[in-house]
Amino acid sequence: MPYVHDTLTRLKHSSPAQAEFYQAADEVLESLRPLMEADRRYHDHSIIERLVEPERQILFRVCWVDDQGRVQVNKGYRVQFNSALGPYKGGLRFHPSVTSGVIKFLGFEQIFKNALTGLPIGAGKGGANFDPKGKSDGEIMRFCQAFMTELYRHIGPATDVPAGDIGVGGREIGYMFGQYKKLTGRYEGILTGKDPLWGGSLGRTEATGYGVVYFAENMLQGRGDTLAGKRCLVSGSGNVAIYTIEKLYQKEAIPVTCSDSSGTLYHENGICLKTLKELKEQQRARLDKYLETYPEAQFIPVKDYPEDGHAVWRFPAQAAFPCATQNELTEADAETLLANGVICISEGANMPSTADAIDRFIDAGIAYGPGKAANAGGVATSQFEMAQNASMQPWSLDKVDRRLQSVMQNIYQRCADTAEEFGQPHNLVLGGNIAGFRRVGDTMIQQGVV
């Protein structure tokens, strides 16, 4: 069918130099072929053409003053991609790698991720090319206030509810919320990821990492297996990776790696969660400091990585959890993982595996959970926070976790059932993309050409 090629050609013409966005669109469109062949309605209503174009793209300048009194300038973004299912929902990323193409790829992925949750939320994404690393609390506060001074007019509890992402945690959410409240005089749930002291949800910090493990557990149970006793490779050392490691231990698995921008840590006996949390959450230190406590562990600096991939994936294991960033797992990494005995991969990051790596996993028939399904626990719990804010009724941690487990089980089942329906059992990439697309596409048809 020519629609994939034609759509990508139009995107490259209308949105030049956005490689990550093209990659995300190509992966989704290719897997939609069976559905498009079976149901002409999506052609007749131009759902593909409408879906790949954001409803609104907001680009703005962010001016702020550093500790030396110099004026700094950054680019800010908010892409409101699709509101068919509810208010725009998706994180804000503060990182020097942020570009329009990165934000659009993340927002596009968010459409399908949010649809798979079954919850009433649309899709958006935003951020800035600001690097919080090395900045003082005062500088971060002034940047967040300047960013919200531009963003506040475009968001609202029934319009667009951003959350955190890379570089945006509880501290940044707090500064932005305070500025929104000052500008508008309103105390309302316009951001999620807040501290539970003032409207946040218990369990939100842990939700993405926990959800990634719950999804892996569901995939393995579908094959008559469990996580117990399995050695696991985890990339990253931020919020998602830390709570993936925590939940893996609770499931009696053994996480043996993590990583940061400086390199990879390997501890054969299992990563010490307490030490990792102290390094990353309290000291904000590099992973090589872990060796001061555990000299028997191994640290591989980035300069010693293999040319065709990443060191974190080059150790024997049975399960892998990419939790760092996009395209961190290459085709060569995939081949090594399969050769070393990995039978389950659950993605905590957004699009962490390259297209060629994904093909290897699907061809091998292993349990592979794509990010738009496996890491949806974070946005699901953000919606729980929105519900708590709207009702002004906080939920217990147990209630949040039970609902999270239910959402992750339902996402897995939707993906698996849809893959089975289209004759490709266990292909959760196809199942997730079609299931998410159908929910959004059918809703768009019912709401008319808007």
Buried (B, 14 or more C-beta within 10 A) or exposed (E): EEBBEEBBEEBBEEBEEBEBBBBBBBBBBBBBBBBBEEEEEBBEBEBBEBBBBBBEBBEBEBEBBBEEEEEBEBBBBBBBBBBBBBBBBBBBBBBEBBBBBBBBBBBBBBBBBBBBBBBEBBBBBBBBBBBBEEBEEEBBBBBBBBBBBBBBEBBBBEBBBBBBBBBBBBBBBBBBBBBBBEEEEEEBBBBBBBBBEEBBBBBBBBBBBBBBBBBBBBBBBBEEBBBEEBBBBBBBBBBBBBBBBBBBBEBEBBBBBBBBEBBBBBBEEBBBBEBBBBBBEEEEBBBBBBBEEBEEBBBBEEEEBBEEBBBBBBBBBBBBBBBBBBBBBBBBBBBBBBEBEBBBBBBBBBBBBBBEBBBBBBEBEBBBBBBBBBBBBBBBBBBBBBBBBEEEEBBEEEBBBEBBBEBBBBBBBBBBEBBEBBEBEBBBBBBBBBBBBBBBBBBBBEEEEE
